[in-house]
Amino acid sequence: MPRDEQAAAANETYNSLIEYFDRNNLSYVSPDNLTIRSEQTGEDLVMPFQLAIFPGYRMVVLSSVLPFEISDKIHTEMAAAICSVNNRLDNGHFEFGTEIRHMYFVLSNRYIDSPLSDETISYMVTYSLDVIDDFNDKFARLASGGISLEQFMDMI
Amino acid sequence: MAEFNKHLQATQVYQTLCDYLDHIGCPYIKQEDDLYVHATITGEDLFIIFDFYVDEDSQLFHLLSTLPFIFPEDKRTEGALASCAASTYYIDGYFDYDIDHGIVTFRMHESFMDRSLGMTTFHNLVVFASDVVDLVNDQFFMLSRGLMSLEDFEQQFSDNP
């Protein structure tokens, strides 16, 4: 796809995202016309997230960093916990690399043959926040040593 | 969305997927009642096995490609760490890891709520997944057999993301 068509499709997607946030009275900041950042508070923890448009891939990626650090000594338990949770999800995934001290939730959708519908945008945001809210406190407790991996597994 | 429309939408997505696989000459097995397709695509080093599911209820398309080996019991932990680490290097998809059985599956999902998925979308998803699986298969295999350390595994991704 030529670059001008990529840019036009990205712009259309950006406008759809902004309309969704405005219509639902969700606060946000947009540092450029490819990124929207927002924050919601769940039952336990704050949930910062961003929607980033990648014109070349014709893709929107929602990512959310979980608000705690992962120390080196808990890497193995976190990996096992993340894999077990990802196994249970219909869509999206949690991830972390041993070089990174944080974990993320990531969910993407492409707008190749048709624009992202309002329903899809709503799904991306609400589904992601529901999943993050379900698991972030459990991951935080595991990361802090408050619960063991076995206890984590019993909770999910 | 009305149930009839959800069904219609899912059926259309499933048909487009089959049209795409026909178009590229890919052999596959269909289970139409379950909106499921099992396909094999030839990569550089290996045959890449795909399972495609169209979920009418959630209006999601699922692409799964399971690597053709398992992590033995003494390597299960490395498999979990490697799957998490490898997932961070790709803009789309992730490595799902069944820690009880040592099975690694590359997964991608696409929503078709109130919109259609065309052949170009399927082409992008299949090409992307094939490239990823073709690239990482050897690294995961060597790690699972103790022929590569976890540090070297991660280093390879850092060097050639």
Chai-1 contact restraints between the chains, C-beta under 6 A:
chainA,res_idxA,chainB,res_idxB,connection_type,confidence,min_distance_angstrom,max_distance_angstrom,comment,restraint_id
A,T76,B,T77,contact,1.0,0.0,6.0,A-B,restraint_1
A,A79,B,A80,contact,1.0,0.0,6.0,A-B,restraint_2
A,A79,B,L81,contact,1.0,0.0,6.0,A-B,restraint_3
A,A79,B,C84,contact,1.0,0.0,6.0,A-B,restraint_4
A,A80,B,A80,contact,1.0,0.0,6.0,A-B,restraint_5
A,A80,B,I99,contact,1.0,0.0,6.0,A-B,restraint_6
A,I82,B,C84,contact,1.0,0.0,6.0,A-B,restraint_7
A,C83,B,A80,contact,1.0,0.0,6.0,A-B,restraint_8
A,C83,B,Y97,contact,1.0,0.0,6.0,A-B,restraint_9
A,C83,B,I99,contact,1.0,0.0,6.0,A-B,restraint_10
A,N86,B,D96,contact,1.0,0.0,6.0,A-B,restraint_11
A,D90,B,S58,contact,1.0,0.0,6.0,A-B,restraint_12
A,N91,B,L60,contact,1.0,0.0,6.0,A-B,restraint_13
A,N91,B,H109,contact,1.0,0.0,6.0,A-B,restraint_14
A,H93,B,Y94,contact,1.0,0.0,6.0,A-B,restraint_15
A,E95,B,C84,contact,1.0,0.0,6.0,A-B,restraint_16
A,E95,B,S87,contact,1.0,0.0,6.0,A-B,restraint_17
A,E95,B,T88,contact,1.0,0.0,6.0,A-B,restraint_18
A,F96,B,C84,contact,1.0,0.0,6.0,A-B,restraint_19
A,G97,B,A85,contact,1.0,0.0,6.0,A-B,restraint_20
A,G97,B,T88,contact,1.0,0.0,6.0,A-B,restraint_21
A,T98,B,A85,contact,1.0,0.0,6.0,A-B,restraint_22
A,S108,B,D92,contact,1.0,0.0,6.0,A-B,restraint_23
A,N109,B,S111,contact,1.0,0.0,6.0,A-B,restraint_24
A,R110,B,T121,contact,1.0,0.0,6.0,A-B,restraint_25
A,I112,B,T120,contact,1.0,0.0,6.0,A-B,restraint_26
A,I112,B,T121,contact,1.0,0.0,6.0,A-B,restraint_27
A,I112,B,N124,contact,1.0,0.0,6.0,A-B,restraint_28
A,D113,B,G118,contact,1.0,0.0,6.0,A-B,restraint_29
A,D113,B,T120,contact,1.0,0.0,6.0,A-B,restraint_30
A,D113,B,T121,contact,1.0,0.0,6.0,A-B,restraint_31
A,S114,B,R115,contact,1.0,0.0,6.0,A-B,restraint_32
A,S114,B,S116,contact,1.0,0.0,6.0,A-B,restraint_33
A,S117,B,M113,contact,1.0,0.0,6.0,A-B,restraint_34
A,S117,B,D114,contact,1.0,0.0,6.0,A-B,restraint_35
A,S117,B,R115,contact,1.0,0.0,6.0,A-B,restraint_36
A,E119,B,M113,contact,1.0,0.0,6.0,A-B,restraint_37
A,E119,B,D114,contact,1.0,0.0,6.0,A-B,restraint_38
A,T120,B,S111,contact,1.0,0.0,6.0,A-B,restraint_39
A,T120,B,M113,contact,1.0,0.0,6.0,A-B,restraint_40
A,Y123,B,S111,contact,1.0,0.0,6.0,A-B,restraint_41
A,Y123,B,M113,contact,1.0,0.0,6.0,A-B,restraint_42
